[in-house]
C-alpha cells in the first residue's frame, strides 16, 4: 500500500471461538483491569519503552494458558453457512465479484474486548455483501499483529462472514524495521517457521478465520523474499488444516523488495499461489486488472480471488472509481473488490455528532446506493454500490429464527419495551441477523422512509421504523430465508403503531421470485394492528414447504401520516427455555470495577446478560456478551447497601431467558 495514501494506521485486536473444554478463567487478582483486544510484535521490540496504556508482547512467547484475557476475547459464534437468494435486481450477480473490507474498528492498544459505553461505533450491518473482513491496523509503537476482538467475529460469523487478523509490517516511513520481518520468517532448527504455527494457534484459540499478511517494510533482498515465500506456504498449509485462510497483500515482491504492482504478475504470483487470495494495490488500471484476471486463470485460479483495492478512507461513497474496470455492467466481472477503510461512513461525521441514525444513513448510502433500495438501483448514481453488482447472501435457514433488529449499538438498552439501562453502548456480538436488502419497499404509490430507529425499541437498542404518508399499500421486504414449515410453525411480530391508522399483514413467500428483480410470490396473512407494543402470533394456515421470503404489508386506513414500528420477528415451532449458566463469580475487583466469570450453559445459547439487582428489587442491565466472562466498570453502592447482588441469564435464539445464576459482592 502506498504510504502517501495512508493517514493513520491504527487498530486493536482480539477474538475467537472459545474451544471446548472451556479455558480456565484466571484466578482473582488484586485489581480488576479492563480486558483489551490483543496485539503483538513477532518477537523483538522497538528500542525504548512503551507509551502509556501500551503493552509490548511477543507473539513467539504467547501461550493460550498464560493469556489472562482470553476468556473475554475468544469468540463463540461458529461461522454460519450461507445461501444466495434470487437477486433483488437484474444487475447484481452471484458467483462473480466478491467483496473484502479492510476495517480499523479502533486503536491498536486499549481497544475494548467487549464493547464500550458509547453508541459512536462502526456498527457494520451490511454483511450480506461481504465475503471477507480484515481487522485492519497495527502501529510500529504498539504492535504489528492484531487478533480481531470477539464482538466483531461473533457478528460476522452470525452472517456467514470470515474474519482475518492482520499482520502489518510497516513501511520505514511509519517506523517499520526490517528486523520485524526477519523475526516473522525465522526458522527453527528443524527448518520450520515457528511463528506460522503460533499464528494458526492464536486464530484457533481466539476463534477467527486466518490472517492478512501485509509486508511493506523496504530494504529486503532475494533471500528475505525466499524466506517470506516459505513462511506463507507453511502458514497456509497449517491454516488450511484448521479451516483457516491466508490473504496476501500486493507489496513485497519475490526479490524481497517492496514494490506495489497493482497487478498479478511475475513479481508477486508466487505469493498469490502460496495464499488463498491477494489484495491488489490501488495502482491498478483497467489494463492491469484485465491481465491479472487472465493470469489467474492461467495459473488455475479464479480471477475473483483477486481483490482490486478501492480506497474509500477519504471520500467514501463520493470516491471516484473506474467501476467498469472491476465490475462492468455489460460483461463478466473482472476481479473482486477490496474496500480499504469503509468505516468512512462513521469517521466522516463530525466528532461528537455521530448519531446512530446519521451513521446508518451514510452506511446505507455506501452499500445500497443513492436510491436506498437495492430493488431499484439509480442508474445515474456515480457510486456503484455493492448492492448494484453483487448478489446478497443470507444465513436464515433453520428454526428457531428471531430478530429484534438490534444493530449492535444504541442510546439505551430496552427489555420488553421498557428502558433497562439509559447508558449508550456498543457491542457487535449482540447484533442480530439483520435484513440484507435495505430497504426494499414495493408500492405503486408514495414510498415511506424505512430505517433503523434508536428512539425506541422492544429489545436491545433499535427497531425498524416505517414513516411517511403512503397512499397505496406498501410491502417492506425483511428477510430472504430457507425456513421449513411444519404443522406447528408460527411467525411472531412484535410491533406498534405510533401515528396514524395502519392495517398490518405478514407477507410470506414459499417460493423464489420468477427472476432477478421480481417480487417474491407473497401470501398475505392478517395481523392485529395495535397502538402499544404487542406480539402477534400468526399461524401459517394453508402454507407448506419452505419459507423463502418474509416481509410486511402496510395499508394506511385514512391516507394520512403513518409511523409504524417493528420491534421483533420470530419464526418457530416451539419455544423451549434456554439452559441456565452456573457458578457465577467475581474473579477480580477494584472498587467498582469487577471481572465476572461463569460456567457456560450445558446447551447452546445466543448470549448471556448480566443484571444488577438493586435493594428495592429493580433489575438494571449491565451488559451482554457471547463469552463467559464480562468486565464492568464504575459501579457504586446504593445508599445503605453493603453488598451488591448480580444475576446472569442465558438468552436463547428466541430471546427467552433462563433462570438466573446469582452472586453477591461485598463492597
ChimeraX attribute file (.defattr): number of C-alpha atoms within 10 A of each C-alpha:
attribute: neighborCount
match mode: 1-to-1
recipient: residues
	/A:1	25
	/A:2	13
	/A:3	13
	/A:4	7
	/A:5	11
	/A:6	12
	/A:7	9
	/A:8	12
	/A:9	16
	/A:10	20
	/A:11	29
	/A:12	33
	/A:13	33
	/A:14	34
	/A:15	34
	/A:16	32
	/A:17	23
	/A:18	25
	/A:19	14
	/A:20	6
	/A:21	6
	/A:22	11
	/A:23	15
	/A:24	12
	/A:25	20
	/A:26	16
	/A:27	10
	/A:28	14
	/A:29	12
	/A:30	10
	/A:31	14
	/A:32	21
	/A:33	17
	/A:34	19
	/A:35	21
	/A:36	22
	/A:37	28
	/A:38	28
	/A:39	31
	/A:40	25
	/A:41	27
	/A:42	27
	/A:43	19
	/A:44	16
	/A:45	19
	/A:46	17
	/A:47	7
	/A:48	7
	/A:49	11
	/A:50	13
	/A:51	10
	/A:52	7
	/A:53	8
	/A:54	15
	/A:55	17
	/A:56	18
	/A:57	19
	/A:58	16
	/A:59	21
	/A:60	19
	/A:61	12
	/A:62	16
	/A:63	12
	/A:64	13
	/A:65	11
	/A:66	10
	/A:67	13
	/A:68	14
	/A:69	20
	/A:70	29
	/A:71	25
	/A:72	33
	/A:73	34
	/A:74	35
	/A:75	31
	/A:76	26
	/A:77	26
	/A:78	18
	/A:79	22
	/A:80	16
	/A:81	15
	/A:82	17
	/A:83	15
	/A:84	16
	/A:85	19
	/A:86	23
	/A:87	25
	/A:88	27
	/A:89	22
	/A:90	17
	/A:91	19
	/A:92	22
	/A:93	23
	/A:94	16
	/A:95	10
	/A:96	19
	/A:97	26
	/A:98	25
	/A:99	20
	/A:100	23
	/A:101	23
	/A:102	22
	/A:103	22
	/A:104	22
	/A:105	23
	/A:106	19
	/A:107	20
	/A:108	29
	/A:109	25
	/A:110	18
	/A:111	22
	/A:112	23
	/A:113	28
	/A:114	29
	/A:115	25
	/A:116	17
	/A:117	14
	/A:118	15
	/A:119	22
	/A:120	22
	/A:121	24
	/A:122	24
	/A:123	24
	/A:124	22
	/A:125	24
	/A:126	21
	/A:127	24
	/A:128	26
	/A:129	23
	/A:130	22
	/A:131	18
	/A:132	22
	/A:133	25
	/A:134	24
	/A:135	29
	/A:136	30
	/A:137	26
	/A:138	29
	/A:139	25
	/A:140	21
	/A:141	22
	/A:142	25
	/A:143	30
	/A:144	26
	/A:145	31
	/A:146	30
	/A:147	34
	/A:148	35
	/A:149	34
	/A:150	37
	/A:151	32
	/A:152	30
	/A:153	34
	/A:154	32
	/A:155	27
	/A:156	30
	/A:157	25
	/A:158	24
	/A:159	26
	/A:160	24
	/A:161	24
	/A:162	23
	/A:163	33
	/A:164	27
	/A:165	30
	/A:166	27
	/A:167	26
	/A:168	27
	/A:169	29
	/A:170	25
	/A:171	20
	/A:172	15
	/A:173	11
	/A:174	16
	/A:175	14
	/A:176	22
	/A:177	19
	/A:178	19
	/A:179	16
	/A:180	23
	/A:181	23
	/A:182	16
	/A:183	15
	/A:184	23
	/A:185	24
	/A:186	20
	/A:187	17
	/A:188	10
	/A:189	7
	/A:190	7
	/A:191	8
	/A:192	15
	/A:193	21
	/A:194	19
	/A:195	23
	/A:196	23
	/A:197	16
	/A:198	18
	/A:199	24
	/A:200	26
	/A:201	18
	/A:202	22
	/A:203	26
	/A:204	22
	/A:205	22
	/A:206	29
	/A:207	31
	/A:208	37
	/A:209	29
	/A:210	28
	/A:211	27
	/A:212	27
	/A:213	23
	/A:214	20
	/A:215	26
	/A:216	28
	/A:217	25
	/A:218	21
	/A:219	13
	/A:220	18
	/A:221	15
	/A:222	13
	/A:223	12
	/A:224	21
	/A:225	20
	/A:226	15
	/A:227	21
	/A:228	24
	/A:229	23
	/A:230	18
	/A:231	22
	/A:232	24
	/A:233	19
	/A:234	20
	/A:235	26
	/A:236	24
	/A:237	19
	/A:238	18
	/A:239	23
	/A:240	16
	/A:241	10
	/A:242	15
	/A:243	13
	/A:244	23
	/A:245	25
	/A:246	25
	/A:247	27
	/A:248	24
	/A:249	25
	/A:250	29
	/A:251	26
	/A:252	26
	/A:253	27
	/A:254	23
	/A:255	16
	/A:256	23
	/A:257	20
	/A:258	21
	/A:259	19
	/A:260	21
	/A:261	21
	/A:262	21
	/A:263	28
	/A:264	28
	/A:265	16
	/A:266	12
	/A:267	19
	/A:268	23
	/A:269	20
	/A:270	16
	/A:271	26
	/A:272	25
	/A:273	18
	/A:274	21
	/A:275	24
	/A:276	17
	/A:277	22
	/A:278	28
	/A:279	28
	/A:280	28
	/A:281	23
	/A:282	20
	/A:283	16
	/A:284	20
	/A:285	15
	/A:286	14
	/A:287	10
	/A:288	17
	/A:289	24
	/A:290	19
	/A:291	17
	/A:292	24
	/A:293	22
	/A:294	17
	/A:295	19
	/A:296	21
	/A:297	13
	/A:298	11
	/A:299	12
	/A:300	9
	/A:301	17
	/A:302	16
	/A:303	26
	/A:304	22
	/A:305	22
	/A:306	31
	/A:307	26
	/A:308	30
	/A:309	26
	/A:310	25
	/A:311	21
	/A:312	19
	/A:313	21
	/A:314	17
	/A:315	13
	/A:316	25
	/A:317	23
	/A:318	11
	/A:319	14
	/A:320	14
	/A:321	15
	/A:322	15
	/A:323	18
	/A:324	14
	/A:325	18
	/A:326	23
	/A:327	24
	/A:328	14
	/A:329	13
	/A:330	8
	/A:331	8
	/A:332	12
	/A:333	24
	/A:334	24
	/A:335	27
	/A:336	25
	/A:337	25
	/A:338	26
	/A:339	22
	/A:340	22
	/A:341	21
	/A:342	26
	/A:343	23
	/A:344	21
	/A:345	25
	/A:346	24
	/A:347	18
	/A:348	15
	/A:349	14
	/A:350	9
	/A:351	10
	/A:352	7
	/A:353	10
	/A:354	17
	/A:355	19
	/A:356	23
	/A:357	15
	/A:358	14
	/A:359	24
	/A:360	21
	/A:361	16
	/A:362	20
	/A:363	24
	/A:364	23
	/A:365	20
	/A:366	23
	/A:367	25
	/A:368	29
	/A:369	25
	/A:370	21
	/A:371	15
	/A:372	24
	/A:373	23
	/A:374	28
	/A:375	27
	/A:376	19
	/A:377	21
	/A:378	18
	/A:379	12
	/A:380	8
	/A:381	11
	/A:382	16
	/A:383	23
	/A:384	24
	/A:385	22
	/A:386	24
	/A:387	29
	/A:388	28
	/A:389	24
	/A:390	26
	/A:391	26
	/A:392	27
	/A:393	25
	/A:394	25
	/A:395	21
	/A:396	23
	/A:397	19
	/A:398	12
	/A:399	18
	/A:400	17
	/A:401	19
	/A:402	22
	/A:403	21
	/A:404	26
	/A:405	25
	/A:406	27
	/A:407	28
	/A:408	26
	/A:409	29
	/A:410	31
	/A:411	23
	/A:412	23
	/A:413	27
	/A:414	20
	/A:415	14
	/A:416	14
	/A:417	17
	/A:418	13
	/A:419	19
	/A:420	19
	/A:421	18
	/A:422	13
	/A:423	15
	/A:424	16
	/A:425	22
	/A:426	25
	/A:427	27
	/A:428	27
	/A:429	30
	/A:430	26
	/A:431	26
	/A:432	21
	/A:433	25
	/A:434	23
	/A:435	21
	/A:436	23
	/A:437	27
	/A:438	23
	/A:439	20
	/A:440	21
	/A:441	23
	/A:442	19
	/A:443	17
	/A:444	10
	/A:445	12
	/A:446	14
	/A:447	19
	/A:448	20
	/A:449	15
	/A:450	21
	/A:451	19
	/A:452	22
	/A:453	23
	/A:454	22
	/A:455	13
	/A:456	22
	/A:457	31
	/A:458	26
	/A:459	23
	/A:460	29
	/A:461	31
	/A:462	28
	/A:463	25
	/A:464	21
	/A:465	25
	/A:466	23
	/A:467	19
	/A:468	19
	/A:469	19
	/A:470	24
	/A:471	19
	/A:472	17
	/A:473	20
	/A:474	22
	/A:475	21
	/A:476	22
	/A:477	24
	/A:478	20
	/A:479	20
	/A:480	27
	/A:481	24
	/A:482	21
	/A:483	21
	/A:484	18
	/A:485	19
	/A:486	14
	/A:487	11
	/A:488	11
	/A:489	20
	/A:490	17
	/A:491	20
	/A:492	19
	/A:493	23
	/A:494	21
	/A:495	28
	/A:496	21
	/A:497	21
	/A:498	17
	/A:499	14
	/A:500	18
	/A:501	21
	/A:502	26
	/A:503	16
	/A:504	23
	/A:505	20
	/A:506	22
	/A:507	22
	/A:508	24
	/A:509	21
	/A:510	22
	/A:511	15
	/A:512	19
	/A:513	19
	/A:514	11
	/A:515	13
	/A:516	18
	/A:517	17
	/A:518	15
	/A:519	18
	/A:520	23
	/A:521	16
	/A:522	21
	/A:523	14
	/A:524	15
	/A:525	16
	/A:526	15
	/A:527	19
	/A:528	15
	/A:529	18
	/A:530	19
	/A:531	15
	/A:532	13
	/A:533	18
	/A:534	20
	/A:535	19
	/A:536	17
	/A:537	16
	/A:538	18
	/A:539	15
	/A:540	18
	/A:541	11
	/A:542	5
	/A:543	16
	/A:544	13
	/A:545	12
	/A:546	17
	/A:547	21
	/A:548	24
	/A:549	24
	/A:550	22
	/A:551	22
	/A:552	22
	/A:553	23
	/A:554	23
	/A:555	18
	/A:556	21
	/A:557	15
	/A:558	13
	/A:559	16
	/A:560	14
	/A:561	16
	/A:562	23
	/A:563	20
	/A:564	24
	/A:565	27
	/A:566	24
	/A:567	29
	/A:568	23
	/A:569	22
	/A:570	20
	/A:571	24
	/A:572	21
	/A:573	16
	/A:574	12
	/A:575	13
	/A:576	12
	/A:577	17
	/A:578	23
	/A:579	20
	/A:580	21
	/A:581	23
	/A:582	18
	/A:583	13
	/A:584	21
	/A:585	19
	/A:586	21
	/A:587	21
	/A:588	20
	/A:589	21
	/A:590	15
	/A:591	14
	/A:592	13
	/A:593	17
	/A:594	21
	/A:595	23
	/A:596	23
	/A:597	23
	/A:598	20
	/A:599	16
	/A:600	20
	/A:601	17
	/A:602	11
	/A:603	11
	/A:604	14
	/A:605	23
	/A:606	20
	/A:607	21
	/A:608	25
	/A:609	19
	/A:610	23
	/A:611	21
	/A:612	21
	/A:613	17
	/A:614	16
	/A:615	14
	/A:616	7
	/A:617	8
	/A:618	11
	/A:619	17
	/A:620	18
	/A:621	21
	/A:622	21
	/A:623	24
	/A:624	23
	/A:625	24
	/A:626	24
	/A:627	27
	/A:628	24
	/A:629	26
	/A:630	26
	/A:631	22
	/A:632	18
	/A:633	16
	/A:634	9
	/A:635	13
	/A:636	12
	/A:637	14
	/A:638	12
	/A:639	7
	/A:640	7
	/A:641	12
	/A:642	10
	/A:643	14
	/A:644	18
	/A:645	15
	/A:646	24
	/A:647	20
	/A:648	28
	/A:649	24
	/A:650	30
	/A:651	23
	/A:652	22
	/A:653	23
	/A:654	24
	/A:655	21
	/A:656	14
	/A:657	22
	/A:658	20
	/A:659	15
	/A:660	19
	/A:661	18
	/A:662	20
	/A:663	16
	/A:664	15
	/A:665	13
	/A:666	9
	/A:667	13
